[in-house]
């Protein structure tokens, strides 16, 4: 079987289907190729969506416990893991079914199978099902959206289901009595939170001296304090030297500040990052340049070194975020459509969906210090928020990073319940070049957590109502 498509999108994740659908909306003839039998990619099938569904369950369990402080007592919950798993799958099926319907309505041709470039304008696609026919697709242009996969450490890759990656952890085979999470990044902490709320004794081991390396310390501190109560143990500055399969358990050998030690766990989750899916695609048969980290090199219009191939999302660099991929997909299509598109955002928001959530966008305090850039920081504690007090969640914080010469907002960050929803306003402010005065003079509804964004700006000028801070020089300008 051989066909020709003016535009092929390789990968059916958030970047891929966003690109395919937009191209179809602009009148292009599009073929979308994906190795999975359902559209959605890692994010929908085994990442963002199922993890957030399970985190919602965990949050409800936590809220039931927190009601004790209000004199409302719930019985210990009974967990039916089969029903839980089925409900998670229903969420996935609903969304993938919606994508399939949207593809049909837009007349996007969907091909399921494993693709490989044989040259700069040809893909060979092995059928997804065993024994199915392969086919050849030639194209004028291809948007590569092949995504990423969990990184593996060969020494930890034991032939046992007791050692899991994030994909296997989301399958929820059981709720193990004990779980070790190797890696204190966002994936490990999110999945650790889920399993801890469901009843596992969770421990986390991290090689560096802090959880969420690279995230703002002001934001991480409230989360770490809460996780120290939720998790059985957090080991920092500690290395996992060896894993041993003991049949019913995994024996883990540690090296930490107090010397070597061993401990056994029912399951181990290895969450040490992700790597781009650029290998095994036959890119060596094209002019695409892949760097030492495995990322496809692209310009601001998402064009690779091969004039026929563009790339978007995880396969072309950090940060590996679904919303970045979707935006790049639209830029790539606009580039092909002849429009003056450019991927040059002032800020890309990031969210860690733990409890509390952490979210930030733009320049961080640490980045400003590393660049030697003069900034002023305004922090607004949620303990001063009536809404946070009503919720019983006063550990939160909202902060802004401001240019002291112009009062322009350069960065925002928050930690607390719903932080992932609140960061969008700050991202918009950075993208539009808003000043702290713009934020402070925007009337926010009361009582809400969203007010803390405006209050942090008022605090920058020394004019916040609920807290006292001496007025800065900015207030007199």
KADATA-V407552 format. One record per run of one state. SS is the DSSP state (hx for helix, st for strand, lp for the rest). FROM is the first residue (numbers start at 1). TO is the last residue. If there is no record, write none. Layout:
SS|FROM|TO / SS|FROM|TO
This chain:
lp|1|1 / st|2|10 / lp|11|13 / hx|14|25 / lp|26|29 / st|30|34 / lp|35|40 / hx|41|46 / lp|47|47 / hx|48|70 / lp|71|80 / hx|81|105 / lp|106|108 / st|109|119 / lp|120|121 / st|122|127 / lp|128|134 / st|135|144 / lp|145|147 / st|148|150 / lp|151|153 / hx|154|156 / lp|157|162 / st|163|164 / lp|165|165 / hx|166|170 / lp|171|177 / st|178|182 / lp|183|185 / hx|186|198 / lp|199|200 / st|201|205 / lp|206|216 / hx|217|230 / lp|231|232 / st|233|235 / lp|236|238 / st|239|245 / lp|246|249 / st|250|256 / lp|257|258 / st|259|265 / lp|266|266 / st|267|270 / lp|271|273 / st|274|276 / lp|277|282 / hx|283|285 / lp|286|289 / st|290|290 / lp|291|295 / st|296|296 / lp|297|302 / st|303|303 / lp|304|308 / st|309|311 / lp|312|312 / hx|313|316 / lp|317|321 / hx|322|336 / lp|337|349 / st|350|352 / lp|353|356 / st|357|362 / lp|363|364 / hx|365|371 / lp|372|375 / st|376|381 / hx|382|384 / lp|385|385 / hx|386|391 / lp|392|396 / st|397|402 / lp|403|407 / st|408|416 / lp|417|418 / hx|419|432 / lp|433|434 / st|435|435 / hx|436|440 / lp|441|450 / hx|451|460 / lp|461|472 / hx|473|476 / lp|477|477
